[in-house]
Amino acid sequence: MKGYLVLKNGDVFPGQLLGASSATDVHGEAVFFTGMTGYQDVATDPSYRGQIVVFTYPLIGNYGISDVEQEQSEEWQPRALVMGECSSDGYHYQSKETLVSRAENAGAGVPILTDVDTRALVKRIRTSGAMEAVITTNPETVTWENVTPIEEQELVKEVSAQTTETFGSGDTHIVLVDFGHKKAMVDALCAYGAKVTVVPYDTPLSTIEALDPDGLLLSNGPGNPKQLQEQLPAIKAAIMQYPTFAICLGHQLIALAFGGDTEKLAFGHRGANQPVIDTRTGRVDMTAQNHSYVVDRASLQGTELEVTHVNVNDESIEGLAHDRLPIRSVQYHPEAHPGPSDSRHLFSSFFRMIAEEKEVNVHA
Ligand SMILES: NC(=O)CC[C@H](N)C(=O)O
C-alpha cells in the first residue's frame, strides 16, 4: 500500500507501507539512526518510544530477526520505522522471522514505510532539526491538532517496569532503576557477576533500602529528562547513598539532580560510531548512542559534578563524575546493542567503584 511520511513543516516523503496498522495515522518525532546494523535492537529499545526512526543505511532487515540476542524489550518501541529498502529475506537468522513478517504480524501496530528517499529525508532533518511527523496513507487529511508534543508525553511511565524483577545470581547486588532499560544492560551487569533487581522508576527510597543493594544503575529511557522533575529529590537521595552508575537518560537525571541543566540537540546522536574521549586518560572509545538531549556545560559551574568524557565531534558532554561521591555517568551506551562494545570496561569500573566503597566502609 502507498504510504507517506509528512513532516510538520509540510514536506511529504512517499513510500510503501508494511505492517498491521498501516491504515492509521501515526504521530511521532522523526529522527535518524546512522548505524549500518542493529535495526532489531533499535526497534525494541524503549528509548525510541514516541519516535519515528529513519535508517540512513539503505538496506534494512537483511540479516533477519533473532529470537532473543538482539531483542532489547518485549515490544516494538518506535511509533514507526522508515527505510530505503526492507529485505524480505533474513539471511543470518534464516529459520526465524524477517522484518517484513514481523511488521505484518505486529500486534504492537508499528508501521514500516519502505522505498523512501531516506537520503533526502535525513538531509531535511539535519537542516531543520528533529521534527514531528505523521505516517499516513493520505497526506491531505493530516492534522496536527490534539497531538501532544513528544516533550510533554509521559513516555517513561509507559515503558518502565510495573513490578520488581530479579535477574542473575551474582554476589554484587545492583538495583537497576528502570526508566526504560535495554535488556543488554541487565545482561552486561550479570556478566560482570551481578544479581540485578529491576525496579519501577518511581520506587521510593525506603523500598530500595529494603533491597540492600551494593550499587544503583540508573537506566536509559525515552523523552525529555525534565519530565521527571518531580522524581529528582528521590533520585538524588538514592544516589547519594549508594555507588551509582548512570547511562543516557540516567546521566541526564544526575546532572539535573545536582543542579545542572539539559538542552535539546538539533537532531541528536543516534548511531554506532560516535567518538568519545576520556579527558582524564586521553583514551577514545567509539560509542553507541541514542539521544536528543545533552547536559549543558555552563550549567555545571558551581555544582559538585565534573566532566569526565567529551564527544570528539561536537564537544558535547558525554560523562560526569561527582567530585566526592562514587557517582559516575555516561551519555552513551557501554552495553552497546547496537554498536561497538569498546566502552564495556565502564561496567568493570563500576564494580571496582563498588568494591572500593565496601573497603572504605569496612575500615571506617
Ligand atoms: N537513550 C536514552 O536514554 C535517551 C535519553 C533521552 N530520552 C534523550 O533522548 O536524550
The ligand as an SDF file (V2000), in Angstrom:
LIG
                    3D

 10  9  0  0  0  0  0  0  0  0999 V2000
   18.8930    6.5450   25.2890 N   0  0  0  0  0  0  0  0  0  0  0  0
   18.4350    7.3930   26.1870 C   0  0  0  0  0  0  0  0  0  0  0  0
   18.3770    7.1340   27.3950 O   0  0  0  0  0  0  0  0  0  0  0  0
   17.9020    8.7030   25.6680 C   0  0  0  0  0  0  0  0  0  0  0  0
   17.7580    9.7730   26.7170 C   0  0  0  0  0  0  0  0  0  0  0  0
   16.7950   10.8830   26.3410 C   0  0  0  0  0  0  0  0  0  0  0  0
   15.4830   10.3660   26.1040 N   0  0  0  0  0  0  0  0  0  0  0  0
   17.3000   11.6270   25.1240 C   0  0  0  0  0  0  0  0  0  0  0  0
   16.7630   11.4610   24.0510 O   0  0  0  0  0  0  0  0  0  0  0  0
   18.2470   12.3750   25.2230 O   0  0  0  0  0  0  0  0  0  0  0  0
  1  2  1  0
  2  3  2  0
  2  4  1  0
  4  5  1  0
  5  6  1  0
  6  7  1  0
  6  8  1  0
  8  9  2  0
  8 10  1  0
M  END
$$$$
